[in-house]
């Protein structure tokens, strides 16, 4: 295939005998400023100032909407989509002069590029945070819910496709099939983000949802890949393409796991324990992400699969996984990835809708897939003896939609024009195998037109808001603590065992706990049961863990510091044999949710005393050497509120069941 080049204000591309005209306008990047130009040029005629103004407007509207809507427990995704709709043809488009000045079509390329780069690194970091080994440690309950949540909707969707395929115009069949395929996804990043927004990640329901989502995500991606290759294979003219595409896909996977993973292991090996990863190594891994994106797109796959697999190949947690997350997540998750959601909203046009028949069909597909997903999660949850309200909440959590679905919708929407000539190119040109794969992948993109994309983006908005509101109304984490009163030392019997929960961040905290037990002089008349909770910040991971070392459980990334803390407190049981028992736990969690683990262990073990480490440390000269002032102080305040004051609050304000 020969590609023509173009310069200036116009150009022409000639793939074989097909001619496609396109044009663009050269645009200066930087302005000369208000003092450097004396002509009538507008500041918005320059690319960089206009892009900066666009980002500022998007950020301002999004934050303003979220500041208002969060009072109604709506997620940030709703504000981001609404901001895009406001700045798109639905509202701002009714004022053509303003829209042309602020968001001209020639400037879309910069927002589009930034949003895609942001999403690439977002999906890479999502893969870094995931630990596939967690699947092997998952219980039968999560396996049952995770597998059935995928298989039941898949079977129902295939049946629906067969029944209605003859009633749909051939032009609409690809979009119809792809809508069903995307609706049946269970993306782990979306569910994890929702649990963080609802502040229930560390709850029993949150842990079950994360484990089930991880299994469902892996199963749904595997089944989608198998179905895609199977559909290609049954086509008589695509047998050679399927062989070449499969071969290149396998080569891509081998490159990721034979080059990317050894590179990450080499970086970890050359990083001293307790030290951050070198800045050059972070840049090297970021460059690796872009290389994998380029290879993935040239193989013919969706560009997001490569970064996700590379993220899975990078070991989660410190040092490399945690450093990549700490360096990139603020910019990626705070600005660039939400920009994709807002930019998708800016392409939504709810004013001009022509094919009402297909639009109604799209909404019926969305409703059917949502109902199938709810039932396929609710029924297995009830069979696994999950409480009714928790089962309903779990079904809505697993059915949540977010940035991953929107990226698939947008990926198919922007490629609509390129598919028009693909079949002609394939049949009329003598192309290399790789070129055939690229063109056939374009044929298989199953693209959306503007109406379909607008309806599907609106469905994401509605489902996201609905899921958050339902879960917030059904699942109240504080109700678990209702009725727990008089649980302090004052109301403990004289000869009963004193149950103490001691929390530790560092080795110094473990030594201090040991001294407290020693000066307490446990005896047969007043024995002590010590429950030690090692609090580890969840860095570079998305799955919180509460590990019971008494049951022989081990963390996926245990450190020498954690083992040293365990040894310090384990020796107490030998020193005070028969009068002191020690049971140790490790809580790996985000700092803002760590108090949930503290209170969970305290209530399960009927602890009468909780010892929390102070967030400031001093040396022998009374000089501060360590301070966790904000997270540490917040941890203690929230733990004390839940454990001591919430039961009394619930006594006078009972939960409505």
NORLINTA-V749215 format. One record per helix or strand of 3 or more residues. SS is the DSSP state (helix for helix, strand for strand). FROM is the first residue (numbers start at 0). TO is the last residue. Records with the same first field share a line. If there is no record, write none. Layout:
SS=FROM-TO / FROM-TO
This chain:
strand=9-14 / 17-22 / 497-503 / 527-536 / 544-547 / 579-588 / 608-610 / 615-617 / 623-626
helix=42-44 / 46-71 / 75-86 / 91-93 / 95-101 / 104-128 / 131-136 / 139-166 / 169-182 / 187-197 / 203-232 / 235-268 / 278-298 / 302-312 / 319-345 / 355-382 / 387-397 / 402-413 / 416-418 / 421-427 / 432-442 / 449-473 / 476-480 / 488-490 / 506-519 / 548-550 / 559-574 / 590-603 / 628-651
